[in-house]
């Protein structure tokens, strides 16, 4: 099932203005860690008001022990677990702040059938709110061959991955541009 039109013509997925409300797509944010595969990373997902901006924050500790190494918050892009067509847009846009570390946006599509497969693009955080624009062309396939097809999106995740670290990233706005 394909959702050919983004729920909001502006491309906005979420701006976190309504506490505990679903995203503009009608889906809810979830927290996931490597504990699903035996890892030892720990994380929390919280909502906060930071410098007057409502935000969703991912905080925690990424551990490489027990073959682990990630924490993430993610969102299905269709309430019916179908596909979202974002081909009318150029990429993913975030308003972010954090601890100065690099984080990833991971996209899942109809081509990502295994849990470790995704399309990945990195962004950097800092102590003040900043805009990050990630063109679809910057998303690299991870453990799969086909290039990203933005007309077949299933899920979006904000991820701290691949290195032992303390994670602290907040998002005030996320969508497509």
Secondary structure, 3 states (H helix, E strand, C coil): CEECCCCCCCCEEECCCCCCCCCCCCCCEEEEEHHHHCCCCEEEEEEEEECCEEEEEEEEEECCHHHCCEEEEEEECCCCCCEECCCCCCEEEEEEEECCCEEEEEEEECCCCCCCCEEEEEEECCCCCEEEEEEHHHCEEECCCCCCCHHHEEEEEEEEECCCEEEEEEEEEEEEC
